[in-house]
């Protein structure tokens, strides 16, 4: 069943809706789980995000205008659910952090010698780790950088974030500057 048929089935209601939701899980569920995990969430978190994604797709299926746009619309809902989750996780982490003198000392030592974080990592693992930390601080910018690293054009990213291609290019440059402190220690891995 294609994404278009799934959306039509959901909009139909009744048994057609039940079949469409099953098809949505069967057709895209595993792909979405892999996408979420690839973006830095645990398997259990990915399952929660998938549930939220399916609920939002079912609730707002009528807003999908069809015409070949069902696939990108479904994936946009999935990306938005992931970003909402990352933002929420970041807010919770910000609220729950209590740092005593010992933890401050450990943090200062970590930032004084960032290369130590990269020991035993490949360059890709190091950058992915830095991106995950950056995502916990600034989920929107991390998402845009992920799209850029995944090979999306400036025009395609612009559509996702509601900006022109020129404004998107400027924004991506700003995002690159903002992530630098999170991946600077990975530079040594690129030269070895």
Secondary structure, DSSP 8 states (H G I E B T S, - for coil): --HHHHHHHHHH-HHHHHHHHHHHIIIIIHHHHHHHHHTT--HHHHHHHHHHHHHHHHHHGGG---TT-HHHHHHHHHHHHHHHHHHHHHHHHHHH----HHHHHHHHHHHHTGGGGGTT--HHHHHHHHHHHHHHH-HHHHHHHHHHHTT--HHHHHHHHT--HHHHHHHHHHHHHHHHHHHGGGHHHHH-
